[in-house]
Amino acid sequence: MPYFVFEVVPHPESGAKLLTYLETYPKYREAKLRVKEERDRHPDRDQQEFRLVFAKNQVEAEKLLSIPREERVIGDI
């Protein structure tokens, strides 16, 4: 399965994620390098982020990125 690289920008009014497909890579290392390069080129990370996702196809990748994630809990409560 390939790795898909996306630019993710929150919608200013609704907060929904706007996904822009950038490219597909067959290997993790190549995709990771592309994401790192994009993050270095765009230092204003509050408004946009670059993500990679491992999926069967682009539709599944977009679906995975659209699912809200729970906040991580660090340490004991």
C-alpha positions as CSV (number, residue, x, y, z in Angstrom):
1,M,0.0,0.0,0.0
2,P,1.3,3.5,-0.8
3,Y,1.7,6.6,1.4
4,F,-0.3,9.7,0.6
5,V,0.9,13.2,1.4
6,F,-1.7,15.9,2.1
7,E,-1.8,19.5,3.2
8,V,-4.4,20.0,5.9
9,V,-5.8,23.4,6.6
10,P,-8.7,24.1,9.1
11,H,-11.7,25.9,7.6
12,P,-11.8,29.4,9.2
13,E,-15.5,29.3,10.0
14,S,-16.4,25.7,10.6
15,G,-13.1,24.2,11.7
16,A,-13.5,21.3,9.2
17,K,-10.3,20.0,7.7
18,L,-9.7,21.1,4.1
19,L,-7.4,18.4,2.5
20,T,-5.2,19.1,-0.5
21,Y,-3.6,16.0,-2.0
22,L,0.1,16.6,-2.8
23,E,1.6,13.2,-3.9
24,T,1.7,9.5,-3.5
25,Y,4.9,7.6,-2.5
26,P,5.5,3.8,-2.6
27,K,7.9,4.0,0.4
28,Y,7.6,5.6,3.9
29,R,11.1,7.2,3.8
30,E,10.2,9.2,0.6
31,A,6.9,10.3,2.0
32,K,8.4,11.3,5.3
33,L,11.1,13.3,3.6
34,R,8.5,15.2,1.5
35,V,6.4,16.1,4.6
36,K,9.6,17.3,6.3
37,E,10.5,19.5,3.3
38,E,7.0,21.0,3.2
39,R,7.0,21.7,6.9
40,D,10.4,23.4,6.6
41,R,9.1,25.5,3.7
42,H,6.0,26.6,5.5
43,P,6.9,27.6,9.1
44,D,3.4,29.0,9.9
45,R,2.1,25.7,11.2
46,D,-0.8,27.1,13.2
47,Q,-2.8,27.5,10.0
48,Q,-1.6,24.5,8.0
49,E,-0.1,21.1,8.6
50,F,1.4,18.4,6.3
51,R,0.4,14.8,7.0
52,L,1.2,11.5,5.5
53,V,-1.1,8.5,5.7
54,F,-0.8,4.8,4.8
55,A,-3.9,3.7,2.9
56,K,-5.2,1.5,0.0
57,N,-6.2,4.5,-2.1
58,Q,-6.6,8.3,-2.0
59,V,-10.3,8.1,-1.0
60,E,-9.4,5.9,2.1
61,A,-6.5,8.3,2.9
62,E,-8.9,11.3,2.9
63,K,-11.4,9.4,5.1
64,L,-8.7,8.5,7.6
65,L,-7.5,12.1,7.8
66,S,-11.0,13.4,8.2
67,I,-11.8,11.3,11.3
68,P,-11.5,13.4,14.5
69,R,-8.8,12.1,16.8
70,E,-9.0,12.0,20.6
71,E,-6.5,14.0,22.5
72,R,-3.5,12.1,23.8
73,V,-3.3,11.6,27.6
74,I,0.3,12.0,28.8
75,G,1.0,10.5,32.3
76,D,-1.4,9.5,35.0
77,I,-4.5,11.4,35.9
